[in-house]
Amino acid sequence: MSSSWARQLRWFAGAAVAAFLVPLVFSSLLDLDHDLYLAIYFSFVIGLVTLYTRSTELDIGDVIRRNWRWGLVAGAIVGVPVVRNVFTETETARPDGLYFGFELLWRGATYGAIDAVLLTVLPCLIVYRALGGPLGTWPRRTAYFGVSLILVMTITAAYHLGYEQFRDDGVGDPETGNVLMSLPMLLTTNPIGSIVDHSAMHIAAVIHEYEGDTRLPPQADAE
């Protein structure tokens, strides 16, 4: 294994372990209020990505600009059925007034974007950088897609197993959903489409199934 692969995979291993421990400790064991828990989770992901960016001298501007048009197109294609699927589920109660507006931003848009960064963007970036940059040939593109998919599914499972309900019910549903929302970045190497899709799914879930326990862990009560 090259030193580049070894370094990047060490970052992934640390991220996956931490992604499991944060919900395990602060949600499952301490059972914090969901909004307080999310503040801790958001801080963890932002801190992790900031450390990764600085330690590996990642150019965020280059990441965002790379294939951005195709990333948006892929995001639009995937996002429509993802959001539509949320509204096929059984509707639950939801809060109202100012708190509902807050939750749309906090538990919806922000939570979705943070999840996308941890569960899709970071593993895909790790593989892209381990491969040494631009994917100019089909073998390199195939390697990026395949290895990234494995890492996306691994960290998705680790993260969700930190929540009590997924240790009981399994991680099949979140795995399927996140693989679908990861397709824009897996196909284009650009993160925008996957981030937008994940945020849109969370916003739709806040609107339609606020008390659900699959898309918005940990489960919350609207009252």
Helices and strands as residue ranges (DSSP letters): H 3-23, I 24-29, H 34-55, H 60-65, H 68-86, H 97-103, I 104-110, H 111-116, I 117-121, H 122-130, H 138-161, H 164-169, H 172-188, H 192-208
